[in-house]
Amino acid sequence: MDTSPSPDDQGQQPVPMTKQEPAPVPQAQPAVAAPVAEADLRCSDADRERVADLLRDAYAEGRLTVEEHSERIEAAYAAKTFGDLVPLTRDLPAATEGAPLSMVKPPLQQQRAPLPPARQEAPTMVAVFGGAERKGRWRVGPHLKAVAVFGGVEIDLTDAVFESPEVVIEVTAIFGGVDIKVPENVSLHGGGVGIFGGFSVREQTAADPYAPVVRVKGAAIFGGCEAKPRRGKKLREWARKQLDR
């Protein structure tokens, strides 16, 4: 038998077998965090307070009932995100169409400049044959004592920072006078004794159930004490008493 290579096989070298390389494994791409929706962003104390201001104005204009105002105020101070705040003002004229942030934050040109820090003052004011005055941004605690003897004491709380939900002012006026002014959106209660003098407290109850309460008590002997709200002046800053009631 002829075992010589065929003409087709002559001059050709055998092809060596090669090892097949494994297919490359695709690398996992790093996960990209999805953007947080605006309604899910956490709101600040200032954002809650802006919504509370809108609700107070709406109540004063008769747009909300007492029950509606109370419920919405509680919800505003308990809100955690902008999405919680939006429904509270959606049906009020002050609210605008658009994203949650635009409903809560005022335009840049309307935002208030940072306020200076409030002063720390002593809880007692004394005027003997002279005068004592306290006004502007100062911190008022739960108790304040005013003594006027042949002198006068003036207490202006319209720009004060309330550190307590209730402030008790104890007045002693002997041949002197004590004048107390409070913002128009806080509650004012109390009364005292006038002996050959006068003790007048123009009481009012704030629409906001969380607004601070000022109570005035004491006596005026041959002197006088007058406590009243100052119209046109609204308190916009006080301690976080909303969360501990």
Disulfide bonds with the S-S distance in Angstrom:
none
